[in-house]
Amino acid sequence: MARQEINLGIVPGDKRGDKLRVGGRKINENFTELYNNQTSGQSSPVIAAKHVITEDESNRLTDINIIIPAPGAGKFIDLISLIARVTPALPPTGGLQIYPSQTLNVTTDGDTETQDWGYFPALFLMSSAETIQRMTPVFSTILFENTPVYVCLSGGENPKSGCSKIELFYLYRIIDPAASGTPGGGNAVIQVVQSIVNQSEITIQHNLQKYPTVVVVDTTGRELITEITHESTDQMVIRLNPAASGKIIYS
């Protein structure tokens, strides 16, 4: 199961957020998954860490800045949350100046233009005063084994001027498919997240040799009602009415 985020709406009192019962269910299911994984030995405890990109380093943001090292052969990183704080340099230097289309991408696949986990937008990076923002999440279709999590400025061009200190605060855990709570090892549950864009019928060849557990959520995090046909233990068809954008999580 993917980490479920409570929808708070856009502004207080707009009635667009999750109802109390829905929010409580998400909290319970998040904690249930954490406790189950810790007791089964399939993942590490949640780790809190911090990485600082200095003012000097902020002028070279197209370089790969590793924030979580590769976890080891056959293991995966599960990035739970990421928050950044930008502190611009004092005048006359001032903060970063980049192109409006550029983003600070959070990724694991080795491509500096990919947003596997998420990104921070240009307006946040160019803040003229100290400011804090959560990562805008983007969900990958695959978890990469033994790869680090890093941040990198998209577009291939470093900031045009200015500099800032960028502090990254994050929670993560390491998933080890070979580990289990019993002697002799076992099989961990590997979660796959697949993005969908305005689709009503999706065929997935998962090759898990079972009928997987499936959750479909839209771009606001709301769980959708779906029709799922398991064509075999390796393939399923998911139907939505109406078509929707969001993500499919299965394991």
C-alpha positions, 0 to 999 in steps of 0.5 A, spaced: 500 500 500 502 507 498 502 512 503 495 515 504 495 522 504 489 526 508 486 531 503 486 538 507 482 542 501 485 548 498 483 553 503 480 552 510 473 551 510 472 549 503 469 543 504 474 539 499 478 535 504 477 528 506 471 527 511 473 525 518 472 518 518 476 518 511 482 521 514 481 517 520 481 510 516 487 513 512 491 514 518 489 507 521 491 504 514 498 508 514 500 506 521 498 498 520 502 498 514 508 501 518 507 496 524 506 490 519 513 491 516 517 492 522 514 486 525 515 482 519 522 484 518 521 486 511 523 493 511 527 498 516 524 502 521 523 509 519 529 513 518 529 521 519 535 525 516 537 531 513 541 534 507 544 541 506 545 544 499 550 550 501 549 556 497 555 555 493 552 548 491 546 551 489 549 554 483 551 547 481 544 544 481 544 540 475 549 536 478 546 530 482 546 531 489 545 524 493 540 525 499 539 518 500 545 513 499 544 506 495 541 501 500 545 495 498 544 489 493 537 487 492 534 493 496 529 498 495 528 505 498 521 507 500 521 515 501 515 517 505 516 524 505 520 530 503 520 537 506 525 543 503 527 550 506 530 555 502 534 561 505 536 566 499 543 569 500 542 577 502 542 582 497 546 584 493 547 577 491 539 575 492 536 568 491 536 563 485 534 566 478 532 560 474 527 559 468 520 558 470 519 551 467 525 548 471 524 544 477 528 541 482 527 533 481 527 528 486 528 521 482 532 514 483 532 512 475 539 516 473 535 521 469 536 528 471 529 530 467 525 524 471 521 526 477 520 519 480 518 521 487 516 528 486 519 535 485 519 542 487 517 548 483 521 554 480 517 559 484 519 556 490 526 555 488 526 563 487 523 565 493 526 572 496 525 570 503 526 564 507 520 559 505 518 551 506 515 547 502 513 540 501 515 536 495 510 535 490 509 528 489 509 524 482 509 516 483 513 512 479 511 505 475 517 502 478 522 501 484 529 501 482 533 496 486 540 499 490 539 506 487 540 512 491 535 518 491 537 524 489 535 531 487 537 535 480 535 541 477 531 540 470 533 543 464 540 542 463 542 549 465 544 552 472 541 558 475 542 564 472 544 568 478 544 568 485 544 563 490 540 560 496 541 554 502 537 549 500 535 544 506 532 537 505 528 534 511 525 527 509 523 520 512 524 514 509 525 506 510 529 501 506 525 495 503 529 488 503 525 483 499 530 477 501 528 479 509 523 476 513 521 475 520 522 467 520 529 463 519 531 462 512 528 468 509 522 469 505 518 474 500 517 481 501 511 484 498 513 489 493 508 495 491 508 497 484 505 504 483 503 506 476 500 513 473 494 513 469 492 520 465 484 520 463 484 513 462 477 508 463 480 501 461 487 499 463 490 492 462 496 491 467 501 485 465 504 484 473 507 477 472 506 476 480 503 469 479 497 471 484 491 476 484 494 482 487 491 487 492 489 493 488 487 500 490 486 506 485 486 513 487 485 520 483 490 526 483 487 528 490 488 522 493 481 520 493 480 512 492 476 510 486 471 505 485 473 500 480 471 494 476 477 489 476 477 483 472 483 478 473 484 475 466 490 470 470 494 470 475 499 475 471 494 479 468 488 484 470 484 489 467 482 495 471 475 499 468 473 506 471 467 510 469 468 515 468 475 516 466 480 518 471 487 521 472 491 518 478 495 512 480 494 505 481 497 501 487 498 494 487 502 488 491 
